[in-house]
Amino acid sequence: MVVEGDAILVATGRRPNVFGLNLEKAHIELTDRGAINTDIHKKTNIDHIFAMGDVTGGMQFTYISLDDFRIVKDYLYGEKKRSTDNRGAIPYTVFLDPPLSRVGLSEEEAKAKGYQIKVGELLAGAVPKARVLQSTTGMMKVIIDSKTDLILGAHLFCIESYEMINLIKLAIDQKIPYTVLRDNIYNHPTMTEAFNDLFGNVK
């Protein structure tokens, strides 16, 4: 197959931008990938120094940096309950057209972890709001734990998926069974009303 184009983008990932911080003078330890090494409270190996955001590696999202701040603030001025271990499922979106959003486990990951699963799928074109927006390309998929009816993960490749995925993240974190989202009443026309049919297709 021959593909014609004007340019090729080669992306190999991003490094934490720690250059120029003189970390060696503070004796701050780095990971083998060059990020600042921190514990679950974002504390470095130096007891009074914390690090947040992209310099600590991992997912390089603004909202992760915000949650890092909340963890450090709680550690310094709160009850020391927040940590990277309890911030819950992390949603993310690749802003394509339509956008691709994901949270939790994929079908393959869930099976590899030993879950017995059920799956629900729905084409974007089946959602009235997608037709209103003239963006019917894409599909949605949810992975459910057969034993508990809890949501293990979701992949939404559709218009406004970046808004929809946050509701599924909340359901995962709060251990809300998928049937609650299936049977909920959503205003019309919205993309979230797709959850009636998406979770209704779980089998």
C-alpha positions in Angstrom: 0.0 0.0 0.0 1.3 3.5 -0.9 0.3 6.5 1.2 1.0 10.0 0.0 1.5 12.9 2.3 3.4 16.1 2.9 5.1 15.2 6.2 5.7 12.3 8.6 5.4 12.8 12.4 7.6 10.5 14.5 6.7 10.6 18.2 8.8 8.7 20.7 7.4 10.1 23.9 8.4 13.0 26.2 11.0 13.3 28.9 10.5 15.1 32.2 11.9 18.6 31.9 14.3 18.6 34.9 17.2 20.2 33.2 18.4 23.4 34.8 16.9 22.6 38.2 20.2 21.7 39.7 18.7 18.7 41.4 22.1 17.2 42.0 22.9 20.0 44.4 19.8 19.2 46.5 20.7 15.4 46.2 17.3 14.7 44.7 17.0 11.1 43.4 15.8 10.5 39.8 14.2 7.4 38.3 15.9 5.4 35.6 13.8 7.4 33.1 15.1 10.7 34.4 12.0 11.8 36.4 12.1 13.0 40.0 11.5 10.0 42.2 8.6 10.6 44.7 6.5 8.5 47.0 2.7 8.3 47.1 2.5 11.7 48.8 4.8 13.3 46.1 7.6 13.5 48.6 11.2 13.2 47.3 14.0 11.4 49.1 14.7 14.7 50.8 12.1 14.9 53.5 11.1 18.6 53.1 11.1 18.6 49.2 8.1 17.6 47.2 7.7 17.4 43.4 4.5 17.6 41.3 3.5 17.4 37.7 5.4 16.4 34.6 8.8 16.3 36.3 7.7 13.2 38.3 7.0 11.2 35.1 3.8 9.2 34.5 0.8 10.7 32.7 1.6 14.3 31.7 -1.8 15.9 32.0 -2.8 19.2 33.6 -5.4 17.5 35.8 -2.8 15.1 37.2 -0.7 18.1 38.2 -3.7 19.6 39.9 -4.3 16.4 41.8 -0.6 16.2 42.8 -1.1 19.6 44.3 -4.1 18.4 46.3 -2.1 15.5 47.6 0.8 17.7 48.8 -1.6 20.3 50.3 -3.4 17.5 52.2 -0.1 16.1 53.4 1.2 19.5 54.6 -2.1 21.1 55.9 -4.7 18.4 56.0 -5.2 14.8 57.2 -2.6 13.1 55.0 -5.3 10.9 53.5 -4.8 11.8 49.8 -2.2 9.9 47.8 -1.4 8.6 44.3 -2.8 5.2 45.5 -6.3 6.5 46.1 -7.0 9.1 43.4 -9.0 6.6 41.4 -9.3 5.8 37.8 -7.7 8.3 35.5 -9.6 9.2 32.3 -7.8 10.6 29.3 -8.7 11.8 25.8 -6.9 11.9 22.5 -8.5 14.9 20.7 -9.0 13.4 17.3 -12.1 14.0 15.2 -14.1 12.4 16.8 -12.2 12.3 20.1 -11.1 9.0 21.7 -11.6 8.8 25.4 -10.6 6.0 27.8 -10.7 5.1 31.4 -10.0 1.9 33.4 -9.2 -1.5 31.8 -9.5 -2.7 28.3 -11.1 -6.0 27.5 -7.7 -7.7 27.1 -6.4 -6.2 30.4 -9.5 -7.2 32.3 -9.2 -10.8 31.1 -5.5 -10.8 31.9 -6.3 -9.8 35.5 -8.7 -12.8 35.8 -12.0 -11.0 35.6 -15.0 -12.7 34.1 -16.5 -9.9 31.9 -19.5 -8.7 30.0 -19.2 -6.2 27.2 -21.5 -3.5 25.9 -21.1 -1.7 22.5 -22.9 1.0 20.7 -22.3 2.8 17.4 -22.2 6.6 17.7 -24.7 6.9 14.8 -27.4 5.4 17.1 -27.3 8.4 19.3 -29.7 11.2 18.4 -27.3 14.0 19.5 -24.6 12.6 17.3 -27.0 13.0 14.3 -27.9 16.5 15.4 -24.2 17.4 15.5 -23.7 15.6 12.2 -20.9 13.5 13.7 -22.0 9.9 13.6 -18.6 8.3 13.2 -17.3 6.1 16.0 -18.5 3.7 18.6 -18.5 3.1 22.4 -17.5 0.1 24.4 -17.8 -0.7 28.1 -16.3 -3.6 30.1 -18.2 -4.9 33.1 -17.3 -7.3 35.9 -19.8 -10.2 35.5 -19.7 -11.0 39.2 -20.3 -7.6 40.6 -21.8 -5.5 37.7 -19.2 -2.9 38.4 -17.6 -1.0 35.5 -14.0 -2.0 34.8 -13.3 0.2 31.8 -14.7 2.2 28.9 -13.6 3.3 25.5 -15.6 6.1 23.8 -14.7 7.1 20.3 -17.4 9.6 19.5 -18.2 13.3 19.6 -18.2 14.8 23.2 -16.6 11.6 24.6 -14.3 13.9 26.7 -17.4 14.9 28.7 -19.0 11.5 28.9 -15.9 9.7 30.2 -15.9 11.7 33.4 -19.2 10.3 34.4 -17.9 6.8 33.9 -14.8 7.6 35.9 -17.0 8.7 38.8 -19.0 5.5 38.6 -15.8 3.4 38.7 -14.4 5.3 41.7 -17.7 5.2 43.6 -18.3 1.5 42.7 -21.7 2.3 41.1 -23.1 -0.7 39.2 -23.4 -0.2 35.4 -27.2 -0.8 35.8 -27.5 2.6 37.5 -26.1 4.4 34.4 -28.2 2.1 32.2 -31.5 3.0 34.0 -30.8 6.7 34.7 -32.9 9.4 33.1 -30.8 11.8 30.9 -31.9 15.0 29.3 -32.4 15.0 25.5 -30.7 15.5 23.2 -27.3 14.8 24.8 -24.5 12.3 24.2 -24.8 11.0 27.8 -28.2 9.6 27.0 -26.3 7.0 24.9 -25.6 5.3 28.3 -29.2 4.0 28.3 -28.5 1.9 25.2 -24.7 1.4 25.6 -25.1 -0.2 29.1 -28.4 -1.7 27.9 -26.4 -3.7 25.3 -24.2 -5.3 28.0 -24.1 -9.1 27.6 
